[in-house]
Amino acid sequence: MSLYNFDSTDTNNIMRTKPQIDKLMVKFGIQEKMNNLFKYILANHTCEDLDIENKNISINSKNLKYSKTEFDYHKFQAPILNDNKTQIGYFALVVTNDSEIIDEYFVIN
């Protein structure tokens, strides 16, 4: 069972198989990095800063989307969920081939 959604029609993706991406996620510790950084952002920013009504939100780091960026980095994206488990946005990490975090995105719809 795969941990992410993969668009096999995306011709920019170099890694073509789910097992390759699953292996990369484990190697880079993506789920742990996403969870820790998301908690850090919530703890260190106000609701107004984040454009949210309250901090009763979470990410589903087991439901990741993977893509390659135009600079050949790896982007992992998880849905941001409210109390009702409705998706209100997404949280994404962009990492290099050496697992260095290049950027993160906290996007509220």
Rosetta blueprint (number, residue, H / E / L):
1 M L
2 S L
3 L L
4 Y E
5 N E
6 F E
7 D L
8 S L
9 T L
10 D L
11 T L
12 N L
13 N L
14 I L
15 M L
16 R L
17 T L
18 K H
19 P H
20 Q H
21 I H
22 D H
23 K H
24 L H
25 M H
26 V H
27 K H
28 F H
29 G L
30 I H
31 Q H
32 E H
33 K H
34 M H
35 N H
36 N H
37 L H
38 F H
39 K H
40 Y H
41 I H
42 L H
43 A H
44 N H
45 H L
46 T L
47 C H
48 E H
49 D H
50 L H
51 D L
52 I L
53 E L
54 N L
55 K L
56 N L
57 I L
58 S E
59 I E
60 N L
61 S L
62 K L
63 N L
64 L E
65 K E
66 Y E
67 S E
68 K E
69 T L
70 E L
71 F L
72 D L
73 Y L
74 H E
75 K E
76 F E
77 Q E
78 A E
79 P E
80 I E
81 L E
82 N L
83 D L
84 N L
85 K L
86 T L
87 Q E
88 I E
89 G E
90 Y E
91 F E
92 A E
93 L E
94 V E
95 V E
96 T L
97 N L
98 D L
99 S L
100 E L
101 I E
102 I E
103 D E
104 E E
105 Y E
106 F E
107 V E
108 I E
109 N L
